[in-house]
Amino acid sequence: MRLFFAILLLAWRAAAQDFDNIRIDKVAVGYAFAEGPAWSPTGFLIFSDIPNNKLLQIMPGERASVFRENSNGAAGNRFDAQGRLYTCESHSRRVTRTDKKGKVEVLAERWQGKRLNAPNDLAVRKEGDVYFTDPAFGNQQDTRELDFFGVFRISRKGELEVIAKPQGRPNGIALAPDGRTLYVSNSDERNVRAYDLDKSGAASNERTLISGLPGVPDGICVDEKGDLYIAANQLQVYTPAGKRLGMISTAETPSNCTFGDPDLASIYITARGSVFRARLDVKGIPY
């Protein structure tokens, strides 16, 4: 009987969204490599153009414009509920937070006296903990001081700790809607790992949730049901139990995603030189 209801539940979830007939609009074009989309609680989209060393913004009804000229190689971005912008700066090899007045604060740049590799993506828990990946791609590997690729946590007290040292390079990172599970994609192993988070934000119970992803997995975002949207060869969609629901196809290979618009029912997808937007039947979570 339990198996019967489990099958019915899976069928209902799969039927809840027809991924094959989603309208996808291109909202910005002309970038070298778009990454790190993040929706501000005040109502606009931020994203990175890594090779051109810029942060861009899209205000409702307007074309993309420059938010920050010298972004220090900004990759992943995220806002917290207060509207502060968290950024992984791959060139300066640090994680920063920008307040609403534009003041930049460095949150992490060294581990035990050695510079980080190249922080790539991050997630911000509502309690204040920040989680980020620290791989090294391309020539970033030539200047590494750390002898490992890391998944890190900055506690709400500002303390830096290592959560994991995977063999492959960790990339995208996201939180479950209740903030009690952390998801990390691994580009080399083509999988997604999950970690349990306790009330203090500490991680435990590392496990492989999804294996054999098509393409190289990159950024992750999560909807209010807990389903995962993983940028790989296309935007692959999985349940919190690791069951595949389908995919959202874009004309260019996606790098990352986030939910946005006032109702959080649109998904914004960065994909090589463009930014795409699609309306879904479900709302996302903002972190």
Secondary structure as GFF3:
##gff-version 3
##sequence-region A 1 287
A	DSSP	alpha_helix	2	15	.	.	.	ID=ss1
A	DSSP	three_ten_helix	19	21	.	.	.	ID=ss2
A	DSSP	beta_strand	24	29	.	.	.	ID=ss3
A	DSSP	beta_strand	34	39	.	.	.	ID=ss4
A	DSSP	beta_strand	45	49	.	.	.	ID=ss5
A	DSSP	beta_strand	54	58	.	.	.	ID=ss6
A	DSSP	beta_strand	65	68	.	.	.	ID=ss7
A	DSSP	beta_strand	74	79	.	.	.	ID=ss8
A	DSSP	beta_strand	85	89	.	.	.	ID=ss9
A	DSSP	beta_strand	94	98	.	.	.	ID=ss10
A	DSSP	beta_strand	104	108	.	.	.	ID=ss11
A	DSSP	beta_strand	110	111	.	.	.	ID=ss12
A	DSSP	beta_strand	114	115	.	.	.	ID=ss13
A	DSSP	beta_strand	122	124	.	.	.	ID=ss14
A	DSSP	beta_strand	130	134	.	.	.	ID=ss15
A	DSSP	three_ten_helix	138	143	.	.	.	ID=ss16
A	DSSP	beta_strand	150	154	.	.	.	ID=ss17
A	DSSP	beta_strand	160	164	.	.	.	ID=ss18
A	DSSP	beta_strand	170	175	.	.	.	ID=ss19
A	DSSP	beta_strand	181	186	.	.	.	ID=ss20
A	DSSP	beta_strand	191	197	.	.	.	ID=ss21
A	DSSP	beta_strand	203	210	.	.	.	ID=ss22
A	DSSP	beta_strand	220	222	.	.	.	ID=ss23
A	DSSP	beta_strand	228	231	.	.	.	ID=ss24
A	DSSP	beta_strand	235	238	.	.	.	ID=ss25
A	DSSP	beta_strand	244	248	.	.	.	ID=ss26
A	DSSP	beta_strand	256	260	.	.	.	ID=ss27
A	DSSP	beta_strand	266	271	.	.	.	ID=ss28
A	DSSP	beta_strand	274	279	.	.	.	ID=ss29
###
